[in-house]
Amino acid sequence: MAIATVDAAGTEHASGYLSVSGGRVAALGEGSPPDSALATADRRIDGSGCLLTPGLVNTHHHFYQWLTRGLVPDSDLFSWLTALYPRWALLDAEMEHAAALGSLAALVRSGCTTTMDHHYVFPSDGGDLLAAEIEAASLIGVRFHPARGSMDLGRSAGGLPPDDVVEETEAALEATEEAIARYHDPSPGSMCQVAVAPCSPFSVSPELLVGARELARRHGVRLHTHLAETADEEAYCNQRFGCSPLEYVESLGWLGEDVWLAHGVHLAAKAISALAATRTGVAHCPSSNSRLGAGVAPLPELLAAGVPVGLGVDGSASNEAGELGTELRSALLTARARKGPTALSTRQALAIATMGGALCLGRGDEIGSLEVGKLADLALWRLDTPAHVGIADPVAALTLGSLPPLELLLVGGKAVVEAGELTSLGDEEIAAAGGREAARLARRAGLN
């Protein structure tokens, strides 16, 4: 099998091997594995005709939107949000669990081993939505970074969301701190790490942004928010704060190695320099940005400046496919459409989806590349199908071709997907739950 390690040297093997022990990579290299490794192996997998890569890392998502896909299909972000906020205000824990299962199934089938989820809508009578998605991630077997979001700036106070979907500032901070205490595991190989994630400049007060920053740094967890996604957001910040979105959060102490920002579409050269100087990360979401007409992020400029960039699906209702693997191709095509054929290479696209994402989530020492001692989070892609056989470069086959079938997905050495099928739950069970809860949400909204 071919191997793309995505290590710092860009090491690749045309025909290689990899062994796993104790949930970590034990050995890898060119040629056949040593006889001693074969003699002690519990299982041997023939990767002929395949490409082995690190598991993909998803740096921005909204699982709950799985139940509202296909709605408001021809709108910009602000109009889309305004239309969907009232329905999201009706969510409960059962809906969240079903939505998370659907979202996670799409992610792992497309090669994702680590994902975050940015959840920021918490109806007062909805139950424990964060617990519901954490349980779903545990069932699927994915490495999870739930980002406890929040909104406290309702429409009556100059924000975009209606007042009935926002929280009180102190209540949001208290709930976020409780989530850290209950769910955050900072230990090596952790399967669940919590981030602090107030939603956006147009839905969060300065007091909540500052309080969230202080809370996160007090507990040593990461910070996340939407930023510079649309021209409307740029206009909002200039009118309300007298500066750009990046300048606004910078004034509140929101840049640093422990921060990653979603989208970063509308960034001037000065803003990119500030991100690079502070090692603030960016989650690039090419399909969602295109679906909502938000624009194309300055990806080549971000990478050239040294900004850590990861790949993101974004909301399931602004990316109805919900797959991370297909975002590699989207990132390549949108970058090249904007800046020409050398704007982004096939290897850069793979690196963004793996090591770049690991850096954004603060896990670069454990995941994102195939190296001895790192966690055995890996994806084995079939390239001997009619759609891929004959493509000379296996990395190009993955990043420029149609998404290859996934032969195997390991998280910490444990199989999550085998021969394209989840090892945990069946398709029928996930589909039935998603359909049932989407219909129930629609009934609550009085639509059927």
GIWOGI-V976184 format. One record per helix or strand of 2 or more residues. SS is the DSSP state (H for helix, E for strand). FROM is the first residue (numbers start at 1). TO is the last residue. If there is no record, write none. Layout:
ss=<SS;SS>
from=<FROM;FROM>
to=<TO;TO>
//
This chain:
ss=<E;E;E;E;H;E;E;E;H;H;H;E;H;E;H;H;H;E;H;E;H;H;E;H;E;H;H;E;E;H;H;E;H;E;E;E;H>
from=<2;12;16;24;35;50;56;61;63;77;93;112;129;143;155;163;169;195;206;223;231;245;259;269;281;286;299;309;314;325;346;378;394;406;414;421;427>
to=<4;13;21;30;40;54;58;62;68;88;109;119;140;150;157;165;183;198;219;227;241;251;263;278;284;291;305;311;315;339;360;382;400;411;418;422;444>
//
